[in-house]
Amino acid sequence: MVILCIENLTKNYKAVKALDSVSFSVPAKTVFGILGPNGSGKTTLLGIVMDVIKASGGTYNWAGNSGEANDFRKKIGTLLETPNFYHYLSAEKNLQIAAKIKGRGEADIEKVLKIVNLYERKNSKFNTFSLGMKQRLAIASALLGDPDILVFDEPTNGLDPAGIAEIRELIKKLYIGGKTIIMASHILDEVEKVCTHVAIIQKGILKSVGSVSDLMNLSTVSTNILIELSATDNTALKNILQQLDGVLSITAFGNDLHINCIESITGEKLNRFCFENGISLNKLHVKRTTLETRFLEITGKQSDK
């Protein structure tokens, strides 16, 4: 089942084309990442499909409902802005107000506080919360009414590593629970860790779309392996590595050597070859192709700025 279908979506701000004929579909029960640098059009796209921004052209529909179907859209849980709650009210009181504004979900308050791991702090004032806790409360608000679809714009933006990890695990839990989650992000590592599908947007243009695994498998460097290694004498190590068939390039990075080699060269094979030639390695790390590698292949290495 397709949850969201976007066709030739375009948005112009005078001479600037924020979105340029973007088309893709979001399958049900996925974590769908909209990935791109700041200014790529991610927030504009989410604003359009949530009817906050009017498109200049193109169409979209939610689960077969037209873009004008406000009743359906109201059933979607959203986090599109910085969490905005009453600072001197408790988490529970803030959610009561949010439920009244939405007209639904008041009976869900205890449940959603437990889902986001804030139940023990339900009576604490919002201004005593960390940024991660504030973001989790905003997600709790989005969960009021038990929506099947959640739309998040940069849910880990501004958080420290601990806060990012909290939101990451929460998104995974919601996905396992059967939710469809659409999230915009510029943090490649987080998208790779939580998303099942991804659309890559650059300067308003859709560059690639598909499952994360398919995008990785399509990588032009996926048949090659990057290995980081070092020894007490890296000069001798480099000389030895140059004798191994299948090593395509050797580059020095700080105290390490990075070698690009064919897929048949495993870490075990490399370690044995070095040992047999009198070199003992003190570091050996085989790196797979990452979403970052694929992203740079698709968009090029130049920043949008």
N, C-alpha and C positions, 0 to 999 in steps of 0.2 A: 504493500500500500504506500502511496505517495502522500506525505503530509503537507508539503509545500511545493508548489510548482511555479517557477519564475520564468517568464518569457520576455526577452528583449527589454529588460528593465533599464531605463535611462533616466538620469537626473542631471540637469544643467543648472549651474549657478553662473549666470551671465556667460562669460567666455570660458568658464571652467566646466569640464564634463566630469562630474563626480562618479557617474556610472555610465558605461557605454555598452548598451545592448547586452546586458548580462542575462544568461539563461542557465538554469540548472534545477534539479528536483531533489528534494530531501526525503529519503525513505523513512518509513515509520520505525520507531524504536531503535534509533541510532543516536550517537553523539556526533553531530555534524558541525565541524569547525569551519568558520569563514576566516581564512588566514590571509594576512597581508600587513605591510608596514603601516604606521600611522599615516593617515591621509589617503589611504588606498580606496576608500569608499565603503568600508565594512559597516560603520555606524549609520551611514546614509541608507544603505540597503535595509538594515534592520528597522530603521525609522519608517521606511516606506511600507514594509510588509506589516508593521504594527499600526499603520495609518497615522503616524505622527508627522510624517513628511509626505508631500504629494509628489508623485513621479512626473517627469516630463514626458515619458513615453513608456510603452510596454505594459504588461499585465502580470498579475500573480493571483493565485487562489490557494486557500487553505483547505486541504482535504476535499477538494471538489467544490467548495464554497467560493463565490466570487470575492474579489477584494473589498466589496462593499458590505460583506456579511459581518456586521458589527457584533451580532449576538454570538457568533462562533469565536470571534477574536477576543471577546471578553473572557472566554474560558481558557485563554492561554496565560500562563504565568510568566511575567516579564521582570527583568532587571536591566534597564537601559541607562540608568544614571547612577551617580554616587548615592549610596543609601541616605535617605532623607527622612529622619524620624524626629520626634520630640525629645530633645536631649535630656530633660529632667523627668521623663516618664520611664517606667520600667519596660522591659522587653514585652511582657505580657500586655500591658496597657497600650503600647504602640501597635501591637498586632490586633488588639480589639478595635482600635480606630481604623486600621487598614481594612479589616473585615467589614466594618460598617460602610466605608467608602466604596468597597467593591460590591457590597450587597450579598456577600457569600463568605463562608469559611469560618464563621465565629466558633463553630463547634470543633474546628480543626486545630485550634491554637495549641492545645497541649500536645497533640500529636506532632505538629510541625516543629515545635520547640525541641522535642525529643529527636526528631530526624536530624536536625542541624546541631545537635549536642549542646543546646543552650537551656535545657529544662531546669538545670540546677541554678541557672542565673536568671530565671524568669522574672524575679522581683528586683533585679539590679537595674539601675538607671542606664540609659543608653550611653550617656557621656562617660561611663566607667568602662566601656567596652574597648577592646583593642580593635584595630582596623579589620582583622580577620573575623572577629566576632560580629562586628557591624555588618560585614558582608554576608555572613551566615544568617544574620537576622533578616537581611533583605531577601535572601533566598527563601527563608521561612515565610515571609510575606508573599512571595511569588507562589508558594505551595498552597496557600489558603484556597479552599474550594477543590483541592485535589485535581489540578489540571493534568491532562495527558501530555501537553506540550509545554516546554519551558524555553524561553528566549533570553539569553544572557549576553550583554555587551561587555567584554573585557572583565570577566568576573574575578580575575586575580590581579587586576591593575593596582599598583601601589602597595601590594602586600609584601611582607618579608617572606623568606623561604618557608618558615613554619606556617604562616597564613596561606601561602600558595598550596602547600601540601594538604592543609585542611580542606580547602575548596576542591582540590583535585579528588580527594577521597570521597567527598560529598557528592560530586558529580558522578563518580563511578557508582556510588550506592543508588542514586536516583535512576541511573541507566539500568542497572541490574533489576531495579524495581519496576521496570517497564515504561519509564518516561522516554519521550523523544526530546532531545536537548539540542538546540541550535545555539552556538556560542561563537561570538567574534573574538579574535585574539591576534596579537602580534608576537606572542611568545611561542616560538616553534616547539621548544622542548615540552611545554605543557600540552600543546595540541597533540603532539605525538603520543603523550602518555595517557590521554583521556579520550581522544576522538576516534571513532570508527571510520568516519568519512570526512573529507575536507574539500573545500573550494578555495583555490588560491587566486586572490585578486591583487592586481597591481595597477595603480593609476586609473582605477575605475574599469579596468578590462579583466574579464575572467581568463586566467591563464591556464588553469587545469582544474579538473573536478573528478572525484572518484573515491573509492575506499582508500584508506591510508596504506593498506598492504599493497593494493594495486599500483598506487603511485610510487611506492618504494621499489616494486618489482620492475617498473618501467624505467628506472634510473639508468642512464647511459654508463654509469660507473659501477653498476651493481655486479658486473662480472669481475671486477677488480677488488682487491682487499687492501685496506690501509693498515699497516702494522707499525706501532710505536715500540721502539726498543733501544736499549743502551747497554754499554759495558764499561769496564774501567778504562779501556782504551778504545774510544769510538773510531779513531783513525784505522786501527787494525780491523775493527768490526766492519767498517765500510769496505775495506779492501777484500775481506772475505765474502761479504754479501754480493759484491760485484761478480763473483765467480759462480753464483747460484742462478741456474736457468729459471726464468719466470719472474725475476725481479726487474721491474720496468723502470723504476727511478728510485733514487736515494736522496733525501733532503735532510739537512741538519736543522733541528729546531731546539734551541737552547742546549740542554744537556742530553737530548735524545736524537735519534735518527728516525725519520719517517720513511717507510718504504712502501711504494705502490707496487703490488705484485698480482699475478694471476690467481684465480680462485683456488687452484689446486694446492697452493702453498699454505699449509696450515701452521698454526703456532707450534705444534709438536714437531713438525718437519723442520721448521726453521730453527728451533731450539737444538734439535739433534745435529743439524748441519753445522751450527756454530760450535757446539761442544766437540764434535769430531775434528774441527779445525783449530782447536786450542783456545776458543773464546767462550768464557762463561758469562752469560747474560745476567744483568741485575734488574732488567725490566723487559717485559714482553707483553704487549697489549694489542689484541686484534680488534679493530674497530669495524663495525658493520656500517653500511650506508644508512644515514640518518635522514629524517625529514628535512633537517637543515640543508644537507647536501642536495637533496632533491629540489628544495625550494630555490636554492641558488642556481641550480641548473635551469629551472623554469624561468626565473625572473632576471637572471644575470646578477653579477656581484655589485652593481652600482645601487646606491641608496636612492629612494624616491625623492629625497630632499635635495 
